[in-house]
Amino acid sequence: MSELIRQRRKEAVKEILRRLHAGESPEKLKAAFREAVGQISPEEIAAVEEELIREGVPREEIQRLCELHLALFEESLPQPELPLPAWHPLRILYAEHEELLKMATALARLARKGIRTEQEKHETRHIIDHLKDSESHYLREENVLFPYLERFGITEPPRIMWMEHDEIRKIKKAILAEGPEGANLADLSLSLSEWLTSHFTKENRILFPTAFRVIPEGEWPGIRSQFDEIGYCCFTPPAPPAPRAAEKPKTEETPRLTAEVRLRFPTGELTPQEVEAIFNALPVDITFVDKDDVVRYYSATKDRIFVRTPAVIGRKVQDCHPQKSVHVVERILREFRERKREVAEFWINSQGKFVYIRYFPVWGQNGEYLGTLEVTQDVAQIRELQGERRLLDEPQGN
């Protein structure tokens, strides 16, 4: 298909979507869609939504009308059959969608009929626990898949999907608060089932096929490795095949450095290995965002509080946050640059931890703004300290 024809199709789709947003029914517009467009690919839909947002259509409006988009596209957008091996990250996400929807449907069925017996209460608790564990599914998408899509030019659809993740999280949180005997469990579980059905359909039919086509094949093993670091829900996926041993180059090996590189500071000197080890040993999580708002570094501490993956390196920090909080991030960065603020700090309760989050501007020797440092720490144990300790306790385990 020539670029001119492709552009005409996109303009036709955009015009039909504008009419849809203006209130015309999908049924009325289907005939116009078939005549003007015919078949359409997931990538074209993603591109059209990108352009509509750039032209001023609010992201929230696109998200709100995604259901109508799907109704309009359903004839030309069947469920694709992608050639995915069992280890592939997209195959895992597809399978998790199926399992999570089954759980939500089962929970809604139990809640509607009434949870009376101990067996029914046990089954309900089991489902709710699995729904709680499903957070890893959304974290893998937000911290690995979405950054890769952005890297290859697909930015707006991931942002819309993240908005839906947050809506799903709200319902899950309410379900956890209700428990098996909650009066609102039936309505909440039905709402969750409806949200998951809608959200998974969009990802299955549009986002995942687009990812399969725009992300090069050689990137998927690295994506899978980062998936593994975050962990899984519903099931343990099969391991990817072991990489083939690389053929040894026939050229001469690069000579090793005869002297150890050392970084000199006004207060001493360290090797790069020592710098890395020190950052990773600190009892805080560190993330550095440069002067252009790009994530450049995070410490690999043993027990990170918030998920970080190599995929976020080189990503705009605004894209690392849900849309509802981006305006706060931008305000902090703006006030740092303008020297109106020296620190921004927050504290939240999260999974039994009292998380203290601080942001600091980083300045160069000549007073230039170099970026922002995020420091995150679980201070629950610190808040409980009382009195004094002047002697060293025996090591744990002795």
N, C-alpha and C positions, 0 to 999 in steps of 0.2 A: 504494500500500500504506500503510495507516494505521500510525502509530507504535506502537500496541499490538500489531498483528500482527507488525511488524518486530521488536519486542522479544521476542515469544514465539519467533520463529524463531531469534533469536540465543541465547536461553536453551536451546532444543532442541539447537542445534549445540554449544554449550558442554558440555551434558551428554553428548552423544555423544563429544566429544573427551576429556572426562574418562574415559569408559569405555575409549576407545582408549588413553589414557595408562596406564590401569590394567592393560592387557594384553589386552583383547579384540581379536580379529582384525578388520581392515577388512571382510573378506567377510561376517562375521557382522553387522557394524553397518550395512552398506549398506542393507538392507531397512528398518531403523529410521530411517535417514537419509532415504530416499525418502519414507517415510510422514510423517515429522515436518516435513521441510523442502522436499523437491522441488528446484526450481532455486534456486541461490544465486549471488550476484554476487561478484566479487573484492573489492569494498569491504566486504561483509559478513564475508568471511573475515578480512580485515585487522582489522576492528573486533573480531571475536571473539578473535583472538590478542592484541590490545591488552588486552582485558578480562581474559583468562586470566592474563596477566603481572601486571596490576595486582592481581589476586586472589591472587597468590603463587606461581603456577607459574613455576619458573625459566626465564629466557630460553633457557638452554642446552638445557632439556628440550623447549621448543617447537621449537628448531632441530633437535634430534636426531630429532624425530618428524614433521618436515615431510613426509618421504617418505610416511609413513602417511596424513597429512592429504590429500595429493594423491591417493593411491589411493582414499581415501574419497570425495573430491569429483569424481573424474574424469568420472563420468557427467553431472554437473550443471555442469561447468566446462570447456567445450570451448575450444580455442584461439580467442580473439576476433579478428575482422577489424576493426581500427580504421582509420578514414578518415584516414590520415596522409600528408601530402605528403612528397616525397623529402627535403626539407631538414629535416624535423622531428626533434628530438633523439631521440624514441622510435623513429622509423623507423631512425635510425642505430644505436641500441643493438640493435634486433632484428636488423639486418643483420650487425652485428659478432658477435652470438651465433652466427649461422649460420656465419660464416667461422671463428671461433675453434674451434667444435666440429669443423668439417671438418679443421682443422689438427691438433687433438688426436687425432682418429680416424686420420688419415694417419700421425702419429707412432707411435701404438700399432701400426698395421699393419706399419710398417717395422721397429720394434723387435722385434716377435714373430717375424717371419720371419728376422731376422738382418741386420745392416747390414755388408755385406762389401765392395762395390765403392766406388770413389771417387765415382761418381754417387750412390749411396745415402747416403754420408757427407755429400756436398754438400747433398742434399735434406734430410737430417736437420738439419744445421746451419741451413739456411734456415728450417725450421719452428721450431726452437728460438729463433732470433733474433726471429721474429715473435711467439712467445709472450712473449718478454721485452718486446717493444715494446707488448704488450697491456696493460701496466700503466695506460696512459692511459684505457683503458675503465673500469677500476675507480675510478680517481681522479675521472673525470667523474661517476660515480654518487655517490661518497662526498662530493664537495665541491660538487656543484651539485644533482643530482636529489634526493638525500636531504634536504638542508636545505629544499628547496621542499616536499617531502612533509610534513616536520615542521611547516612553517609552516601547512599546511592540515590539521593534525590527525592525520597518519599517522606515528607515531613508532616503534612497536615493529618492524613488518616491515623497515624500513631497517636497524635495528640487527642483526636476525637475518641479513639479507643481508650486512652488513659482516663479521659473524663468519665467514660462508662465504667471503667474499673472502680473509680471512686464511688459511683452510685451503687455498684454491687457491694462494695465494702460497707457502705452505710447499712444496707439491708442485712448483710452477714452479722455486723455488730449488733444490730437490733435482735436478730435471732439468737445470738449468744446470750444476750441479756435476758431474753424471754425464757430460754430453757425448755425442756419437754412439757412442762405444765403451764406455759405462758398463755394468757388469754388471747394474745394477738398472733400466736404462732401460725395459725392457718393462713391468715391474710399475708403475713410476712413471707412464708414459704411459697405461697402462690406468686407473690410479687417477684421473689428471687427466681423462680422457675421461668417466669415470663421474661425477666431481664436477661437471664442466661441464654434462653432460646434466641432472643433477638441479637444479643451481642455475639454469640458464637456463630450465628449465621453470617453476620457481616465479616467476621474474621475468616471463617471457612471459605466464603465465596469470593471475597475481595482481597483482604489483607494478606493472607497466607499465599494464595496464588501469585500475588504481586511480588511478595518476598522471594518466592521460588524463582521468579523470572529475572528479578533485578540484582539479587545477591549472587555473585559468582560461586560456582560449585566449590572452588577451593577454600572458600571462607567458612563453609558449614562445619567442618571438624573443629575449628576454633570456637565457633558459636556453641557447639555441643560441649566443649570443655568448660566454657563459662556457665552453661546450664548446670553441669555437674557440680560446680562449686556452690551454686545456690541451693540445689537439692530439688526433690520432686515430691509430688503428691499423687495419690491414687494408686500408683504402682512404681516399680523400679524398672526403667527401660533397659533394653539390652545394650551392652557396651558396643561402641563402634569398633570396626576392625582395626587391628594394630597397623600403624603406618609402615609401609615398606622401607626397609633400610636404604638410606640414601647412598648412591654410588659415590665412592671416594673420588674427589677431584684428582686429576692427573697432574695438575700444576703444583708448584712448590707451596708448602704451607706458609701461611703468614707468620713471620717470626714473632715470638712472644716478647712482651716488654721486659727489658732487663731490670728496670727500676719500677717500684710500685708508685702509681700515681697518688699524689696527696693534694688535698684541697686546703689552701692556706687561708686562715681567717685572722682577724686582729687578735683573737683570744686563743689561738692554737691552730692545729692542723689535724685533718682526718682523711682517711681513704674513703672513696665512694662506698666501699663495702661497709665501713664503719658507720657512715652517715645513714645508709639504708637500715642497718641493724638497730641503730639508736632510735630512728623514727618508729620502727616496728615494735620496739620494746617499750615505748612510752605507753602509759595506761590511758591513752586517749586516741580517738580516731582523728586523723588529719586529712584534710582535702584542700588543695591549693587551686585557685582559679586565677588565671593571669589577667593582665590589664585589658584584654579583649573579651573577657567573660568566658574564656575557654578553660575547661577542666584540664589541668596539666599533670596532676599528681594526686595520689591518695596513698596513705600508709597501709601496709598489709598487716595490721595488728591481728593478734590471735583470735579475739572474739569481737569482731566488728559489730557495732550496734545497728548501723544502716548498711544495706547491701551496696557494694561498689564492685564493678567489674572492669576489666581492661577495655571493654567496648565504650565506656564513658570518656576515655581519654581522647581529647580533641573535640569533645561535644560541648556545645554552648550550655552553660550552667542553667539557663532558663529552660532548656529542654530536659533537664534532669529533675524537674519538679512538676507536680500536677498543675494544670492551668489555674486552678483556684488560688494558688499561692505564688504564681509568677510575679504578680504586681508587688508582693512583699520583697521578693528577691531583688527586683529591679530598684525598688526604693532604697534598700540597704546599699547596693552598689553605687547608686547615684550619690547618696549622702556621704559615703566614704570618699568618693572622688572629690566632692565639694568640701571635704573636711568639716562637715557638719556633724559627724558622728565618729567616735573612736572605737566603739564596740556595739554589736547588736547581740542580744542574748535572749534565749528562750529556755523553758524547761517544761517537760511533759512526762506523764506516766505512760509507759509502754511495756507491756508484757512483763510486769513485775520489776521493771527498772525505772529509776527516776533519772531521766536523761537530761543533761545540761548541755545546751548547744550554744556556742559562741562564735561570732564572726569578727575578724579583726582585719583592718586594712594593712597592707604591707607597703612600706615606703622605701625607695632607694636612697643612696647616699646623698643625692642632690635634691631630695624631696619629691621625686617623681613617683607617681602611683604605679606599683608593680603588680598589684592584684589583691586578692582577698583570701584569707586563711580561715577555714572552718575547723573548729575544734569541738569534738563531741565526746562526752564522758558519762558513764553511769555513776552517779554520785549517791546512790541509795545507801551504800555502806558508810560513806563519809558522813552523811547526815545523821547517822545513828551513833557516831562516836561520842563518848562521854569521858570525863575525867582525863587522866594522863596515862601514857605507857612509856616508861623510861628504860625498861629492860627488854631484850629480844626474846621472844617466845621460841620454843623448840620448833624446828621445821615440821610442817604437816606430815603426818604419817609415822612420826617417831613416838 
